[in-house]
Amino acid sequence: MVIGLTMIKVRPGYEKSAYWDLQRRPEVKDVFRLFGEYNFFLIMQAEGISRFNQILKEIEEEVKVVKTGPVLLTDDSTPDKIDSITSDPVPALG
């Protein structure tokens, strides 16, 4: 199993319907509303990285979705192993 965290930005006026659409997806374990650039923070779970990527692609193809943020993935069988998937490089801290 893979647990993934990401942020979603939707078109103005579609926040409520997008929230309920995301809540209905079985892979989405939690949806948190945000203030700022992104509207939602998602916690998702999938059978593997390829399935996770497929789910994220389905969400990105929704008409309401403007963009997704960086994705943080962890294999829940090894909590110390964390990978980041993003189209924009994330600067290292420290």
N, CA, C and O of each residue as an XYZ file, in Angstrom:
376
protein
N       0.825     -1.189      0.000
C       0.000      0.000      0.000
C       0.867      1.250      0.000
O       1.946      1.281      0.592
N       0.379      2.265     -0.668
C       1.058      3.554     -0.740
C       0.106      4.618     -0.201
O      -1.073      4.647     -0.551
N       0.628      5.477      0.642
C      -0.138      6.616      1.136
C       0.434      7.858      0.470
O       1.649      8.059      0.462
N      -0.429      8.682     -0.084
C       0.007      9.888     -0.780
C      -0.682     11.117     -0.240
O      -1.861     11.088      0.112
N       0.073     12.202     -0.180
C      -0.445     13.493      0.266
C      -0.262     14.484     -0.872
O       0.804     14.539     -1.485
N      -1.292     15.264     -1.158
C      -1.188     16.275     -2.201
C      -2.189     17.397     -1.942
O      -3.073     17.280     -1.094
N      -2.030     18.470     -2.681
C      -2.949     19.606     -2.597
C      -3.627     19.784     -3.953
O      -3.038     19.495     -4.995
N      -4.854     20.257     -3.927
C      -5.652     20.436     -5.132
C      -6.193     21.862     -5.169
O      -6.668     22.387     -4.161
N      -6.115     22.473     -6.339
C      -6.730     23.781     -6.562
C      -7.828     23.591     -7.602
O      -7.605     22.968     -8.640
N      -9.026     24.133     -7.319
C     -10.149     24.001     -8.245
C     -10.604     25.374     -8.723
O     -10.228     26.402     -8.160
N     -11.413     25.368     -9.761
C     -11.949     26.623    -10.300
C     -12.807     27.324     -9.252
O     -13.522     26.674     -8.489
N     -12.732     28.641     -9.219
C     -13.587     29.379     -8.290
C     -15.061     29.037     -8.511
O     -15.522     28.939     -9.648
N     -15.782     28.859     -7.425
C     -17.191     28.511     -7.491
C     -17.472     27.023     -7.469
O     -18.620     26.621     -7.283
N     -16.440     26.180     -7.656
C     -16.613     24.728     -7.691
C     -16.099     24.047     -6.420
O     -16.012     22.820     -6.370
N     -15.762     24.820     -5.411
C     -15.157     24.252     -4.206
C     -16.061     23.217     -3.528
O     -15.605     22.137     -3.152
N     -17.330     23.553     -3.378
C     -18.251     22.654     -2.678
C     -18.451     21.342     -3.434
O     -18.377     20.265     -2.843
N     -18.702     21.430     -4.726
C     -18.928     20.199     -5.505
C     -17.641     19.379     -5.617
O     -17.693     18.149     -5.594
N     -16.503     20.032     -5.735
C     -15.225     19.303     -5.791
C     -14.971     18.579     -4.474
O     -14.500     17.442     -4.459
N     -15.288     19.251     -3.370
C     -15.111     18.640     -2.048
C     -15.907     17.342     -1.949
O     -15.378     16.319     -1.515
N     -17.171     17.381     -2.348
C     -18.007     16.180     -2.262
C     -17.557     15.115     -3.251
O     -17.620     13.926     -2.936
N     -17.101     15.509     -4.443
C     -16.583     14.536     -5.414
C     -15.343     13.829     -4.859
O     -15.208     12.614     -4.999
N     -14.443     14.582     -4.233
C     -13.234     13.993     -3.663
C     -13.581     13.074     -2.490
O     -12.973     12.015     -2.336
N     -14.534     13.463     -1.677
C     -14.955     12.653     -0.530
C     -15.513     11.302     -0.961
O     -15.373     10.312     -0.242
N     -16.141     11.260     -2.126
C     -16.761     10.016     -2.606
C     -15.749      9.005     -3.146
O     -16.070      7.823     -3.267
N     -14.548      9.445     -3.467
C     -13.548      8.517     -4.004
C     -13.053      7.596     -2.890
O     -12.631      8.077     -1.838
N     -13.099      6.281     -3.104
C     -12.684      5.357     -2.040
C     -11.201      5.469     -1.676
O     -10.816      5.152     -0.551
N     -10.374      5.914     -2.612
C      -8.930      6.029     -2.345
C      -8.600      7.275     -1.524
O      -7.534      7.349     -0.912
N      -9.499      8.243     -1.509
C      -9.276      9.466     -0.746
C      -9.736      9.211      0.686
O     -10.926      9.038      0.949
N      -8.786      9.190      1.595
C      -9.079      8.880      2.998
C      -9.501     10.108      3.784
O     -10.328     10.004      4.690
N      -8.953     11.266      3.457
C      -9.310     12.513      4.126
C      -9.166     13.679      3.165
O      -8.267     13.703      2.326
N     -10.064     14.645      3.298
C     -10.004     15.883      2.528
C     -10.068     17.029      3.526
O     -11.003     17.125      4.321
N      -9.068     17.894      3.477
C      -9.029     19.059      4.358
C      -9.122     20.313      3.510
O      -8.420     20.441      2.507
N      -9.977     21.232      3.903
C     -10.101     22.504      3.183
C      -8.963     23.424      3.609
O      -8.587     23.468      4.781
N      -8.421     24.157      2.637
C      -7.307     25.071      2.884
C      -7.693     26.494      2.513
O      -8.626     26.714      1.741
N      -6.976     27.447      3.064
C      -7.069     28.845      2.644
C      -5.744     29.175      1.969
O      -4.689     28.779      2.464
N      -5.778     29.882      0.862
C      -4.553     30.231      0.155
C      -4.615     29.765     -1.280
O      -5.689     29.700     -1.878
N      -3.465     29.442     -1.829
C      -3.367     29.068     -3.240
C      -4.148     27.794     -3.565
O      -4.780     27.712     -4.618
N      -4.111     26.812     -2.684
C      -4.808     25.541     -2.902
C      -6.078     25.495     -2.068
O      -6.175     26.135     -1.021
N      -7.059     24.721     -2.551
C      -8.338     24.602     -1.855
C      -8.402     23.400     -0.910
O      -9.073     23.443      0.121
N      -7.693     22.326     -1.277
C      -7.806     21.084     -0.513
C      -6.456     20.411     -0.319
O      -5.558     20.502     -1.156
N      -6.350     19.738      0.806
C      -5.215     18.861      1.107
C      -5.798     17.458      1.196
O      -6.734     17.220      1.960
N      -5.246     16.519      0.410
C      -5.779     15.158      0.345
C      -4.819     14.152      0.947
O      -3.602     14.261      0.800
N      -5.385     13.180      1.624
C      -4.647     11.994      2.042
C      -5.285     10.840      1.288
O      -6.477     10.571      1.435
N      -4.478     10.160      0.476
C      -4.984      9.076     -0.362
C      -4.217      7.791     -0.081
O      -3.092      7.812      0.420
N      -4.853      6.675     -0.414
C      -4.205      5.379     -0.251
C      -4.480      4.556     -1.497
O      -5.604      4.523     -1.997
N      -3.432      3.884     -2.001
C      -3.572      3.065     -3.201
C      -2.724      1.808     -3.060
O      -1.871      1.714     -2.179
N      -2.971      0.854     -3.936
C      -2.249     -0.426     -3.898
C      -0.771     -0.295     -4.263
O       0.043     -1.108     -3.824
N      -0.420      0.693     -5.042
C       0.963      0.899     -5.447
C       1.126      2.260     -6.092
O       0.159      3.001     -6.267
N       2.361      2.578     -6.443
C       2.647      3.887     -7.019
C       1.937      4.079     -8.357
O       1.437      5.167     -8.641
N       1.890      3.028     -9.183
C       1.229      3.182    -10.485
C      -0.264      3.453    -10.315
O      -0.832      4.266    -11.045
N      -0.903      2.782     -9.363
C      -2.327      3.042     -9.114
C      -2.520      4.444     -8.537
O      -3.468      5.145     -8.891
N      -1.618      4.841     -7.654
C      -1.693      6.192     -7.094
C      -1.596      7.234     -8.212
O      -2.377      8.185     -8.245
N      -0.647      7.057     -9.117
C      -0.494      7.989    -10.238
C      -1.747      8.021    -11.106
O      -2.133      9.080    -11.599
N      -2.388      6.860    -11.297
C      -3.611      6.790    -12.083
C      -4.732      7.572    -11.398
O      -5.467      8.308    -12.058
N      -4.866      7.420    -10.094
C      -5.889      8.144     -9.334
C      -5.651      9.646     -9.439
O      -6.581     10.414     -9.684
N      -4.403     10.057     -9.254
C      -4.072     11.475     -9.328
C      -4.365     12.034    -10.716
O      -4.851     13.157    -10.847
N      -4.071     11.253    -11.748
C      -4.352     11.694    -13.116
C      -5.857     11.855    -13.330
O      -6.293     12.813    -13.968
N      -6.655     10.919    -12.796
C      -8.112     11.028    -12.899
C      -8.604     12.304    -12.220
O      -9.471     12.997    -12.752
N      -8.058     12.611    -11.055
C      -8.454     13.823    -10.336
C      -8.041     15.063    -11.128
O      -8.811     16.019    -11.228
N      -6.827     15.052    -11.694
C      -6.335     16.199    -12.466
C      -7.169     16.442    -13.722
O      -7.262     17.577    -14.189
N      -7.778     15.386    -14.276
C      -8.566     15.516    -15.493
C      -9.973     16.052    -15.234
O     -10.700     16.370    -16.175
N     -10.354     16.151    -13.973
C     -11.657     16.722    -13.636
C     -11.703     18.163    -14.142
O     -10.716     18.892    -14.045
N     -12.820     18.557    -14.666
C     -13.002     19.906    -15.211
C     -12.775     20.959    -14.126
O     -12.277     22.048    -14.411
N     -13.135     20.642    -12.899
C     -13.042     21.594    -11.799
C     -11.610     21.844    -11.333
O     -11.326     22.891    -10.750
N     -10.711     20.902    -11.582
C      -9.351     20.987    -11.048
C      -8.488     21.886    -11.918
O      -8.385     21.681    -13.128
N      -7.872     22.879    -11.297
C      -6.975     23.793    -11.989
C      -5.548     23.257    -11.938
O      -4.847     23.244    -12.950
N      -5.116     22.809    -10.743
C      -3.784     22.232    -10.624
C      -3.661     21.434     -9.339
O      -4.454     21.578     -8.408
N      -2.641     20.590     -9.319
C      -2.329     19.832     -8.113
C      -0.952     20.257     -7.628
O      -0.113     20.710     -8.407
N      -0.742     20.105     -6.358
C       0.539     20.476     -5.767
C       1.491     19.294     -5.748
O       1.194     18.242     -6.313
N       2.627     19.465     -5.106
C       3.584     18.368     -4.985
C       2.932     17.187     -4.270
O       2.013     17.355     -3.468
N       3.425     16.002     -4.576
C       2.900     14.778     -3.999
C       3.970     14.153     -3.120
O       5.128     14.036     -3.522
N       3.582     13.758     -1.931
C       4.472     13.056     -1.024
C       3.944     11.644     -0.890
O       2.783     11.445     -0.531
N       4.786     10.658     -1.176
C       4.380      9.258     -1.121
C       5.151      8.521     -0.044
O       6.336      8.773      0.176
N       4.465      7.609      0.623
C       5.137      6.723      1.554
C       4.528      5.336      1.441
O       3.319      5.184      1.265
N       5.366      4.349      1.542
C       4.929      2.965      1.560
C       4.544      2.674      3.002
O       5.407      2.698      3.878
N       3.268      2.397      3.274
C       2.838      2.283      4.668
C       3.402      1.064      5.388
O       3.252      0.943      6.604
N       4.050      0.156      4.652
C       4.699     -0.972      5.325
C       6.080     -0.580      5.844
O       6.628     -1.241      6.726
N       6.641      0.502      5.290
C       7.925      1.024      5.763
C       7.794      2.529      5.929
O       8.132      3.278      5.013
N       7.304      2.992      7.092
C       7.008      4.418      7.264
C       8.204      5.344      7.132
O       8.028      6.547      6.939
N       9.416      4.813      7.230
C      10.586      5.680      7.109
C      10.962      5.942      5.662
O      11.839      6.768      5.406
N      10.330      5.267      4.703
C      10.636      5.448      3.284
C       9.634      6.419      2.678
O       8.455      6.094      2.545
N      10.097      7.612      2.310
C       9.221      8.636      1.746
C       9.833      9.139      0.440
O      11.023      9.445      0.374
N       9.007      9.218     -0.587
C       9.432      9.742     -1.886
C       8.556     10.933     -2.225
O       7.408     11.014     -1.789
N       9.096     11.852     -3.000
C       8.330     13.001     -3.436
C       8.245     12.970     -4.953
O       9.257     12.808     -5.634
N       7.040     13.125     -5.480
C       6.836     13.196     -6.923
C       6.282     14.575     -7.210
O       5.241     14.951     -6.671
N       6.957     15.325     -8.045
C       6.493     16.662     -8.370
C       7.053     17.070     -9.722
O       8.124     16.616    -10.125
N       6.334     17.916    -10.405
C       6.840     18.412    -11.683
C       7.827     19.549    -11.465
O       8.660     19.829    -12.327
N       7.731     20.209    -10.302
C       8.655     21.283     -9.967
C       9.598     20.789     -8.881
O       9.140     20.221     -7.889
N      10.897     20.989     -9.039
C      11.807     20.538     -8.005
C      11.551     21.279     -6.687
O      11.320     22.487     -6.664
N      11.601     20.519     -5.606
C      11.387     21.091     -4.290
C      12.755     21.308     -3.641
O      13.537     20.363     -3.538
N      13.058     22.537     -3.202
C      14.365     22.787     -2.622
C      14.543     22.020     -1.307
O      13.607     21.893     -0.518
N      15.742     21.520     -1.089
C      16.064     20.803      0.140
C      16.174     21.785      1.287
O      16.659     22.904      1.119
N      15.726     21.362      2.442
C      15.840     22.181      3.638
C      17.105     21.818      4.395
O      17.533     20.664      4.379
N      17.699     22.791      5.052
C      18.838     22.501      5.930
C      20.089     22.768      5.251
O      21.159     22.583      5.832
